[in-house]
Amino acid sequence: MRPTPRHTLATGLTRRAFAASAIGGAASLAAPALLAQSNRIVLGQSAAFSGPAAQLGIQFNAGAQLYFDQLNQQGGVGGQRIEIVKLDDGYEPDRCAENTRQLLSRGCTALFGYIGTPTSLAALPLAIKDGTPFIAPFTGAMGLRQPFNRLVFHLRASYNDETALIVRQLTSLGLNDIAVFHQNDSYGKAGLDGVTLALEQRKLKPKATATVERNSVDVAKAVSTIVAAKPQAVVQISAYASCAAFVREARKAGFGGTFFNVSFVGTQALADALGKDGAGVAISQVVPNPFSTTRPVTREFLDAIARGGNKVQPNYSSLEGFLAARLFAEGARRTPGRLNTDSLVNGLEAIGDTSFGGFSISLGADNHVASRFSELSMLTGDGRVRT
C-alpha cells in the first residue's frame, strides 16, 4: 500500500517547519513561525550522543553533517538547505521513542540516521503511523527490513550478511567451535540469529552463548561462561565499550582464540578502547576502508574532511554517515517540485543502480536496501585498521 502524501508547505517541509540546535546532546526546538522559510529540508535524528555508545552517534552525525554542509555551500538541493535536528537518546529505546514523537510533531521531512536496533525498532512504528520516511538507520537487523515497507530505506548490508561472512571466514580456517557474546536485546538477538543461521547451513551450532546488558560493561559472567566452553573464536554482537571489556577480561582468563565483531561495534571506538590489546581483533565492515584512497568515494570523503578544516575524524562510522547523507541527497535531487512523502520515496527508488565512487548502490520499487557490501578488517596493536 502506498502511503498517503502528507501536507506540504512551500518550504518543502511537511506540516510545520522546524529546526533545532543540539547543545550538550539535547536540542532546542524553535517556534514554527520563525522557521517558515523556503530554503530548508529538515531531517530528524535520534541517536546516542552520550553514554557508552556515544561515539556511534557522534561520528555518524559528523560524517553526514560534513556532506550536507558542503552540499549546502553549493546551493543545497534545488536551492534548499538540508539540515539535521539531532536529539540524544543515550541508546535507550524509551528515550528514542519520545525523541521521535517530538520530531514527528514538528513535521520533519524524514527520520534519518537512527543509531541501533532497539532504538530504531522503537521509532519505526511511530514513523510508519505518521507516514514519515525512515532512512539509513545504523543497524543491520532483519526486523527493520522484513516485512518490506515502502517508507523504509537502508544504506548498509544486513547483520545476516555480516555474520555469514564472519562464519565463512572462520570455518574456512577450520575454526568450527564458535561462541557468541551478545547484547541482551533485539540487536544482540539479531546478530545471534545471523550467526546461528550461518552455522546451521554448515550443520554446526554455537559452542556457547552469553550476554551483556545494553549500556553495561559488566561482562564477568559472560566471560566465565564462554571461556569455560573453550571455543576457538568468539563473535561479539555489542557496542565498543562492552566488547573491549570482554576482550580484555577473556584474555586475562586465559582465552587464546580470536574475536570477531560486526560493524555496529564502532571500529575506531573499539580500537581506541583496546589500544595495544586490539591486535588481531577482527570486524566486518559495511562501507569501504575510510583510510584507503583506492576508491574515489574515500578520496572524496578525505578531501571533504580537509576542505572542512579537518574537524571530522575519518573512520568507518563517519564515512557511513557521509554516504547516508549522499544517498538522501541523491533521492531528493530526483524529486520534481516540492518534497513530500511520495515524491521523496519515488526519488530514492529512482536512484536505481549506480556507484558512489566505487561503492555500488542499488534501489528500486521492490528493493530498499542500497548495499550488500561487506568485508573483513583487523585491528593492529597501534590502533590502526587494515583490510
NORWOLIN-V773177 format. One record per residue. N is the residue number from 1. OMEGA is omega in whole degrees, 0 to 359 (999 if undefined). Layout:
{{N OMEGA} {N OMEGA}}
This chain:
{{1 179} {2 180} {3 176} {4 179} {5 181} {6 180} {7 182} {8 177} {9 177} {10 180} {11 189} {12 178} {13 179} {14 183} {15 183} {16 177} {17 182} {18 172} {19 179} {20 171} {21 183} {22 177} {23 180} {24 177} {25 177} {26 181} {27 174} {28 184} {29 183} {30 181} {31 183} {32 183} {33 180} {34 190} {35 182} {36 179} {37 189} {38 189} {39 183} {40 164} {41 187} {42 178} {43 178} {44 179} {45 168} {46 185} {47 175} {48 172} {49 174} {50 179} {51 186} {52 178} {53 189} {54 184} {55 178} {56 179} {57 182} {58 185} {59 178} {60 181} {61 180} {62 179} {63 179} {64 180} {65 177} {66 181} {67 183} {68 180} {69 182} {70 174} {71 180} {72 178} {73 179} {74 178} {75 178} {76 178} {77 182} {78 181} {79 180} {80 175} {81 173} {82 182} {83 177} {84 168} {85 182} {86 176} {87 183} {88 175} {89 178} {90 183} {91 177} {92 185} {93 182} {94 178} {95 179} {96 179} {97 179} {98 176} {99 182} {100 177} {101 178} {102 182} {103 180} {104 180} {105 178} {106 175} {107 179} {108 180} {109 180} {110 169} {111 193} {112 169} {113 174} {114 187} {115 171} {116 181} {117 183} {118 178} {119 179} {120 178} {121 177} {122 184} {123 189} {124 180} {125 178} {126 179} {127 181} {128 179} {129 181} {130 183} {131 182} {132 178} {133 182} {134 196} {135 170} {136 173} {137 181} {138 180} {139 178} {140 184} {141 179} {142 179} {143 176} {144 184} {145 180} {146 359} {147 180} {148 174} {149 186} {150 182} {151 190} {152 180} {153 180} {154 172} {155 195} {156 173} {157 183} {158 174} {159 175} {160 177} {161 183} {162 183} {163 175} {164 178} {165 181} {166 181} {167 178} {168 179} {169 182} {170 183} {171 177} {172 177} {173 180} {174 180} {175 185} {176 180} {177 189} {178 176} {179 180} {180 173} {181 187} {182 177} {183 184} {184 178} {185 185} {186 176} {187 179} {188 179} {189 179} {190 178} {191 177} {192 179} {193 179} {194 178} {195 181} {196 179} {197 180} {198 178} {199 180} {200 179} {201 178} {202 180} {203 178} {204 174} {205 181} {206 178} {207 178} {208 174} {209 177} {210 189} {211 171} {212 179} {213 178} {214 179} {215 178} {216 173} {217 178} {218 188} {219 187} {220 182} {221 179} {222 178} {223 180} {224 182} {225 186} {226 179} {227 179} {228 181} {229 178} {230 176} {231 175} {232 182} {233 177} {234 173} {235 184} {236 180} {237 180} {238 179} {239 193} {240 184} {241 181} {242 178} {243 177} {244 179} {245 181} {246 180} {247 182} {248 184} {249 179} {250 178} {251 176} {252 181} {253 175} {254 179} {255 183} {256 181} {257 185} {258 181} {259 175} {260 180} {261 170} {262 191} {263 184} {264 183} {265 186} {266 190} {267 183} {268 178} {269 177} {270 179} {271 179} {272 182} {273 183} {274 184} {275 182} {276 179} {277 181} {278 184} {279 176} {280 178} {281 185} {282 178} {283 171} {284 184} {285 180} {286 171} {287 182} {288 177} {289 184} {290 183} {291 181} {292 179} {293 181} {294 178} {295 177} {296 183} {297 179} {298 174} {299 177} {300 180} {301 181} {302 176} {303 179} {304 177} {305 180} {306 179} {307 180} {308 177} {309 178} {310 179} {311 181} {312 179} {313 177} {314 176} {315 184} {316 183} {317 179} {318 176} {319 178} {320 176} {321 178} {322 180} {323 178} {324 177} {325 179} {326 178} {327 179} {328 182} {329 179} {330 177} {331 180} {332 180} {333 182} {334 180} {335 179} {336 177} {337 185} {338 183} {339 169} {340 185} {341 184} {342 183} {343 178} {344 178} {345 179} {346 179} {347 178} {348 179} {349 181} {350 178} {351 178} {352 179} {353 180} {354 179} {355 171} {356 178} {357 179} {358 175} {359 188} {360 180} {361 176} {362 176} {363 178} {364 184} {365 182} {366 181} {367 179} {368 173} {369 192} {370 187} {371 170} {372 182} {373 171} {374 176} {375 182} {376 175} {377 181} {378 177} {379 173} {380 183} {381 180} {382 175} {383 180} {384 179} {385 176} {386 180} {387 999}}
